[in-house]
Amino acid sequence: MDPWQLIVTPGQSGHQNMQRDLELFQANERSGERTTLRLYSWQPRCLSLGYSQKMEEAVDLARAKALGWDIVQRPTGGGIVFHNEAEVTYSLVTAIANPLLPEGMVPSYQKLSEAVVLGLRHLGINAQVNHSPLPGPQSPSHLCFSYPAEYEVVFNGIKLVGSAQKRGRKTLLQQGSIFVRDTEPAAFSLLKQPAKEYNAVSVEGILGRVAGFDEITGALRKGFEECFKIKLQS
């Protein structure tokens, strides 16, 4: 089996981050390139929407630009996410038939959440995979971090990591955002539909200190290596 590749890219724009993930996904669809785990952060701060959400309907674009927020559409689904510059995101591109992943979208989603949980435990965070059923249908402008979906990563039942998956003919892309630092209240004024706050807990809120990019990505690397019994190659 080909080795898994690790790419660490701090401080890229929303467009750069989404374009890179999509390029890796499309390359794998064409030629079945090896599995790639990307760990990255965002600069400037960025609001991202799920692929089915309509940017003009959900976001006050002029206000976002005035306040210095980037706006981008994700190739995966889910709700709106505010990515501040402390946040760390992971993306995994691999074959749907990867023998290290269980068959089916939901089982593979759960397995990847387990890898993230193992990583967070290296930070001293006793995170868990949520096993509660999904809530009822949500509005298209629903915030990603307003509730934990089934098999997402939680701390004491409160959402800590939001993830979503895209599938092609033979490739899957899973993206997940680790909520590292609380979102500034002014960010919610960018939304056209009222929203006060996330119902989520941050890494900083749990640890009572700031966890840096290198510390978090190092922990995530260990979590994926332990979960899949692999050695990531940089």
C-alpha positions, -999 to +999 in steps of 0.1 A: +000+000+000+013+035-009+024+056+021+001+084+033+014+119+025+012+148+050+010+184+038+011+212+064+003+247+051-002+274+077-017+308+070-033+305+035-063+322+022-097+306+020-095+304-018-060+288-016-071+262+009-102+252-009-085+251-043-057+229-029-082+204-014-102+203-046-070+198-067-060+169-046-095+154-049-096+158-086-061+144-091-071+113-071-102+109-092-081+109-124-052+088-114-057+074-079-028+093-063-019+083-028-038+093+003-030+129+015-037+145+049-035+183+048-034+203+080-038+241+075-048+274+090-065+305+075-052+340+068-070+363+066-100+351+087-125+335+065-162+326+065-169+294+045-202+280+033-212+245+024-214+236-012-252+239-013-255+272+005-261+304-015-235+330-006-256+361-015-286+349+005-266+340+036-239+366+040-237+404+039-208+405+014-202+442+016-200+441+054-177+411+054-153+429+030-154+460+052-145+440+083-117+421+066-133+387+063-126+365+033-156+344+019-153+310+003-175+281-007-164+246+004-165+216-019-180+197+010-214+202+027-225+215+060-233+249+074-215+282+078-181+282+096-162+312+108-125+304+105-104+328+126-066+327+123-062+304+152-083+276+138-068+244+124-085+225+096-077+190+084-086+175+050-081+139+039-082+128+003-082+091-003-097+063-023-132+053-013-119+017-015-090+024+009-087-008+029-079+011+061-113+028+060-146+009+066-170+008+037-198+034+035-198+071+041-210+070+077-185+044+089-156+061+072-168+095+087-168+079+122-133+064+117-118+097+107-135+113+138-118+087+159-084+097+145-091+133+154-102+123+189-069+104+194-050+136+182-069+158+206-060+135+235-024+143+228-033+179+237-048+167+270-084+170+257-107+140+265-128+144+234-154+118+222-172+108+190-208+119+193-233+090+190-265+110+193-289+108+164-290+137+139-315+164+146-343+172+122-339+191+089-320+224+092-323+257+074-297+263+045-281+291+065-277+270+096-243+274+114-221+244+113-212+247+150-247+252+164-251+215+172-231+182+170-241+159+143-238+122+148-202+109+147-187+144+150-162+152+177-175+166+210-162+175+245-187+167+272-214+166+246-206+200+231-193+203+196-155+208+192-149+197+156-172+201+126-166+178+095-182+171+062-174+147+033-175+148-005-175+117-026-167+112-063-166+081-084-136+066-065-123+093-042-135+109-009-126+143+006-133+149+042-127+184+057-129+191+094-125+224+114-111+223+149-126+251+170-094+265+186-104+300+197-139+315+203-153+335+174-155+372+180-192+383+185-190+409+156-186+380+131-223+371+135-233+405+121-221+392+087-251+369+085-283+379+069-303+356+091-299+364+128-276+342+149-260+350+183-233+325+188-221+290+183-232+263+207-196+249+207-165+247+229-130+257+219-096+242+225-086+273+243-118+272+265-110+236+275-073+240+281-074+275+295-045+285+273-037+291+237-026+261+217-005+270+187-006+257+152+025+235+155+013+219+187-022+211+173-009+198+140+017+176+157-010+161+179-033+155+149-005+138+131+000+114+160-037+107+162-040+097+125-008+076+127-021+058+157-057+053+144-046+039+110-013+023+122+007+042+095+036+066+093+028+099+075+054+111+051+060+149+048 
